[in-house]
Structure formats: C-alpha cells, structure tokens
Amino acid sequence: MRDFALTKTYYVYLMTHWNHRVIYVGVTNDLQRRVYEHKNKLVEGFTTKYNKTTNPQWMDLSQSF
C-alpha cells in the first residue's frame, strides 16, 4: 500500500465592522478570492449585513492528508 501525502492550505481569517463590535471568523482555501467576495458583497452574510469590513487578519493553516 502506498502513502500519498497531499498538502492543502487553509486560511483562518478575521473581518470586522468599522466599529469593531462584530467579528466574523472564516475559513477558506483561497484567501484572495474570499476577500474579493466579501469586499464586493458577492455572498450574502456578514458584509451585506454590516456593509463594511476592515482588511482581514489571517493565518495559514497547512495540514497533510
């Protein structure tokens, strides 16, 4: 039996409303795409409800499967 290690990178990111009273925590495998979706309100949810976001704070979580 062969072991195949595939590495996937995931990002945990934080976005907040202008007054920093609401924090959104997200996970994605494509941070650039996801931030673009938030900034352009392409997916209903946090950014459509609160209208604005700060630049995300993020960290890289890599895991081998």
PyMOL CGO cylinders between C-alpha atoms (Angstrom):
from pymol import cmd
from pymol.cgo import CYLINDER

trace = [
    CYLINDER, 0.00, 0.00, 0.00, 1.38, 3.42, -0.96, 0.3, 1, 1, 1, 1, 1, 1,
    CYLINDER, 1.38, 3.42, -0.96, 1.10, 6.52, 1.15, 0.3, 1, 1, 1, 1, 1, 1,
    CYLINDER, 1.10, 6.52, 1.15, 0.26, 9.66, -0.79, 0.3, 1, 1, 1, 1, 1, 1,
    CYLINDER, 0.26, 9.66, -0.79, 0.61, 12.90, 1.11, 0.3, 1, 1, 1, 1, 1, 1,
    CYLINDER, 0.61, 12.90, 1.11, -1.42, 15.77, -0.25, 0.3, 1, 1, 1, 1, 1, 1,
    CYLINDER, -1.42, 15.77, -0.25, -0.92, 19.16, 1.30, 0.3, 1, 1, 1, 1, 1, 1,
    CYLINDER, -0.92, 19.16, 1.30, -3.82, 21.56, 1.40, 0.3, 1, 1, 1, 1, 1, 1,
    CYLINDER, -3.82, 21.56, 1.40, -3.52, 25.07, 2.72, 0.3, 1, 1, 1, 1, 1, 1,
    CYLINDER, -3.52, 25.07, 2.72, -6.38, 26.65, 4.60, 0.3, 1, 1, 1, 1, 1, 1,
    CYLINDER, -6.38, 26.65, 4.60, -6.65, 30.16, 5.96, 0.3, 1, 1, 1, 1, 1, 1,
    CYLINDER, -6.65, 30.16, 5.96, -8.48, 31.26, 9.07, 0.3, 1, 1, 1, 1, 1, 1,
    CYLINDER, -8.48, 31.26, 9.07, -9.31, 34.95, 8.76, 0.3, 1, 1, 1, 1, 1, 1,
    CYLINDER, -9.31, 34.95, 8.76, -10.99, 37.63, 10.83, 0.3, 1, 1, 1, 1, 1, 1,
    CYLINDER, -10.99, 37.63, 10.83, -13.01, 40.55, 9.49, 0.3, 1, 1, 1, 1, 1, 1,
    CYLINDER, -13.01, 40.55, 9.49, -14.80, 43.19, 11.46, 0.3, 1, 1, 1, 1, 1, 1,
    CYLINDER, -14.80, 43.19, 11.46, -17.27, 46.02, 11.07, 0.3, 1, 1, 1, 1, 1, 1,
    CYLINDER, -17.27, 46.02, 11.07, -15.88, 49.57, 11.20, 0.3, 1, 1, 1, 1, 1, 1,
    CYLINDER, -15.88, 49.57, 11.20, -16.62, 49.91, 14.93, 0.3, 1, 1, 1, 1, 1, 1,
    CYLINDER, -16.62, 49.91, 14.93, -15.03, 46.54, 15.77, 0.3, 1, 1, 1, 1, 1, 1,
    CYLINDER, -15.03, 46.54, 15.77, -18.08, 45.39, 17.73, 0.3, 1, 1, 1, 1, 1, 1,
    CYLINDER, -18.08, 45.39, 17.73, -18.79, 42.45, 15.44, 0.3, 1, 1, 1, 1, 1, 1,
    CYLINDER, -18.79, 42.45, 15.44, -16.12, 39.96, 14.39, 0.3, 1, 1, 1, 1, 1, 1,
    CYLINDER, -16.12, 39.96, 14.39, -16.50, 37.47, 11.55, 0.3, 1, 1, 1, 1, 1, 1,
    CYLINDER, -16.50, 37.47, 11.55, -14.28, 34.37, 11.55, 0.3, 1, 1, 1, 1, 1, 1,
    CYLINDER, -14.28, 34.37, 11.55, -13.98, 32.47, 8.29, 0.3, 1, 1, 1, 1, 1, 1,
    CYLINDER, -13.98, 32.47, 8.29, -12.03, 29.55, 6.84, 0.3, 1, 1, 1, 1, 1, 1,
    CYLINDER, -12.03, 29.55, 6.84, -11.11, 29.25, 3.17, 0.3, 1, 1, 1, 1, 1, 1,
    CYLINDER, -11.11, 29.25, 3.17, -8.62, 27.58, 0.86, 0.3, 1, 1, 1, 1, 1, 1,
    CYLINDER, -8.62, 27.58, 0.86, -8.46, 30.66, -1.42, 0.3, 1, 1, 1, 1, 1, 1,
    CYLINDER, -8.46, 30.66, -1.42, -7.97, 33.80, 0.66, 0.3, 1, 1, 1, 1, 1, 1,
    CYLINDER, -7.97, 33.80, 0.66, -7.68, 36.22, -2.26, 0.3, 1, 1, 1, 1, 1, 1,
    CYLINDER, -7.68, 36.22, -2.26, -10.98, 35.02, -3.78, 0.3, 1, 1, 1, 1, 1, 1,
    CYLINDER, -10.98, 35.02, -3.78, -12.78, 35.06, -0.44, 0.3, 1, 1, 1, 1, 1, 1,
    CYLINDER, -12.78, 35.06, -0.44, -11.68, 38.60, 0.45, 0.3, 1, 1, 1, 1, 1, 1,
    CYLINDER, -11.68, 38.60, 0.45, -12.77, 39.73, -3.02, 0.3, 1, 1, 1, 1, 1, 1,
    CYLINDER, -12.77, 39.73, -3.02, -16.19, 38.14, -2.42, 0.3, 1, 1, 1, 1, 1, 1,
    CYLINDER, -16.19, 38.14, -2.42, -16.51, 39.94, 0.93, 0.3, 1, 1, 1, 1, 1, 1,
    CYLINDER, -16.51, 39.94, 0.93, -15.38, 43.32, -0.41, 0.3, 1, 1, 1, 1, 1, 1,
    CYLINDER, -15.38, 43.32, -0.41, -17.76, 43.13, -3.38, 0.3, 1, 1, 1, 1, 1, 1,
    CYLINDER, -17.76, 43.13, -3.38, -20.66, 41.67, -1.36, 0.3, 1, 1, 1, 1, 1, 1,
    CYLINDER, -20.66, 41.67, -1.36, -20.98, 38.69, -3.70, 0.3, 1, 1, 1, 1, 1, 1,
    CYLINDER, -20.98, 38.69, -3.70, -22.13, 36.31, -0.96, 0.3, 1, 1, 1, 1, 1, 1,
    CYLINDER, -22.13, 36.31, -0.96, -24.92, 37.23, 1.41, 0.3, 1, 1, 1, 1, 1, 1,
    CYLINDER, -24.92, 37.23, 1.41, -23.92, 37.34, 5.03, 0.3, 1, 1, 1, 1, 1, 1,
    CYLINDER, -23.92, 37.34, 5.03, -21.56, 39.43, 7.11, 0.3, 1, 1, 1, 1, 1, 1,
    CYLINDER, -21.56, 39.43, 7.11, -20.53, 42.05, 4.55, 0.3, 1, 1, 1, 1, 1, 1,
    CYLINDER, -20.53, 42.05, 4.55, -24.02, 42.53, 3.17, 0.3, 1, 1, 1, 1, 1, 1,
    CYLINDER, -24.02, 42.53, 3.17, -25.47, 42.84, 6.68, 0.3, 1, 1, 1, 1, 1, 1,
    CYLINDER, -25.47, 42.84, 6.68, -22.81, 45.16, 8.16, 0.3, 1, 1, 1, 1, 1, 1,
    CYLINDER, -22.81, 45.16, 8.16, -21.85, 46.90, 4.90, 0.3, 1, 1, 1, 1, 1, 1,
    CYLINDER, -21.85, 46.90, 4.90, -18.14, 47.36, 5.52, 0.3, 1, 1, 1, 1, 1, 1,
    CYLINDER, -18.14, 47.36, 5.52, -15.16, 45.29, 6.50, 0.3, 1, 1, 1, 1, 1, 1,
    CYLINDER, -15.16, 45.29, 6.50, -11.63, 46.00, 7.55, 0.3, 1, 1, 1, 1, 1, 1,
    CYLINDER, -11.63, 46.00, 7.55, -8.73, 44.33, 5.83, 0.3, 1, 1, 1, 1, 1, 1,
    CYLINDER, -8.73, 44.33, 5.83, -8.67, 40.75, 7.05, 0.3, 1, 1, 1, 1, 1, 1,
    CYLINDER, -8.67, 40.75, 7.05, -6.23, 39.43, 9.59, 0.3, 1, 1, 1, 1, 1, 1,
    CYLINDER, -6.23, 39.43, 9.59, -5.29, 35.88, 8.67, 0.3, 1, 1, 1, 1, 1, 1,
    CYLINDER, -5.29, 35.88, 8.67, -3.07, 32.91, 9.38, 0.3, 1, 1, 1, 1, 1, 1,
    CYLINDER, -3.07, 32.91, 9.38, -2.04, 29.97, 7.21, 0.3, 1, 1, 1, 1, 1, 1,
    CYLINDER, -2.04, 29.97, 7.21, -3.04, 26.52, 8.45, 0.3, 1, 1, 1, 1, 1, 1,
    CYLINDER, -3.04, 26.52, 8.45, -1.37, 23.74, 6.47, 0.3, 1, 1, 1, 1, 1, 1,
    CYLINDER, -1.37, 23.74, 6.47, -2.23, 20.13, 7.01, 0.3, 1, 1, 1, 1, 1, 1,
    CYLINDER, -2.23, 20.13, 7.01, -1.15, 16.98, 5.19, 0.3, 1, 1, 1, 1, 1, 1,
    CYLINDER, -1.15, 16.98, 5.19, -3.84, 14.45, 4.39, 0.3, 1, 1, 1, 1, 1, 1,
]
cmd.load_cgo(trace, "trace")
